[in-house]
Amino acid sequence: MQSFKEYALRGIKRNPEIFSALEEFERTKRLPKFSYRKRIDVTIDEHLLKQFRDYCFKNGFNMSRVIEKHLKEELERAKQIN
């Protein structure tokens, strides 16, 4: 069974932004806003983007979540290969 210290250190390593937020709270008595989501800039074929946008709109999908899902699937596939 893990000690509290080991459990805490594992949590800090996995989510350092949470620890930073707690440090900021200790200093200012306010929790800062932080998000697990980041904006990225990518370039893709404009016709493909239009098709994808239309597909997501017609099916009620969030484009970002569909892309996230496919990224996760690709990383899982890569993990199985390596």
C-alpha positions in Angstrom: 0.0 0.0 0.0 1.3 3.4 -0.9 2.1 6.0 1.7 0.4 9.3 1.5 3.7 10.9 0.6 4.2 8.5 -2.4 0.6 9.1 -3.5 0.9 12.9 -3.3 4.2 12.9 -5.2 2.7 10.7 -7.9 -0.2 13.2 -8.1 2.1 16.2 -8.3 4.1 14.5 -11.1 1.0 13.6 -13.0 -0.7 17.0 -12.6 1.9 19.7 -11.8 -0.6 22.5 -12.6 -2.8 21.5 -9.7 0.2 21.9 -7.3 1.0 25.2 -8.8 -2.6 26.3 -8.3 -2.4 25.3 -4.7 0.8 27.3 -4.2 -0.9 30.3 -5.8 -3.8 29.9 -3.5 -1.5 29.8 -0.5 0.1 33.0 -1.6 -3.0 35.0 -2.7 -5.9 33.1 -1.1 -7.4 32.8 -4.6 -7.5 29.8 -6.9 -6.3 30.8 -10.3 -8.2 29.7 -13.4 -6.6 27.0 -15.3 -7.7 24.7 -18.0 -6.6 21.3 -19.2 -7.2 22.3 -22.7 -4.8 24.1 -25.0 -5.3 25.8 -28.3 -3.1 24.7 -31.2 -2.6 25.9 -34.7 -2.5 23.3 -37.4 -2.8 23.5 -41.2 -5.0 21.1 -43.0 -6.6 21.0 -46.5 -9.4 23.5 -46.6 -11.7 21.0 -48.5 -11.2 18.4 -45.8 -11.8 20.9 -43.1 -15.1 21.9 -44.7 -16.2 18.3 -45.0 -15.2 17.6 -41.4 -17.0 20.8 -40.1 -20.2 19.8 -42.1 -20.0 16.3 -40.8 -19.6 17.4 -37.2 -22.4 19.9 -37.5 -24.9 17.4 -39.1 -24.2 14.8 -36.4 -24.0 17.2 -33.4 -20.4 16.5 -32.7 -17.8 18.9 -31.2 -14.9 19.1 -33.7 -12.3 19.3 -30.9 -13.6 16.3 -29.1 -13.7 14.2 -32.3 -10.0 15.2 -33.0 -9.1 14.4 -29.4 -10.7 11.0 -29.7 -8.7 10.2 -32.8 -5.5 11.5 -31.3 -5.9 9.2 -28.3 -6.7 6.2 -30.6 -3.5 7.0 -32.6 -1.4 7.2 -29.5 -2.8 3.9 -28.2 -2.0 2.2 -31.5 1.5 3.6 -31.4 1.9 2.4 -27.8 0.9 -1.2 -28.8 3.4 -1.1 -31.7 6.3 0.0 -29.5 
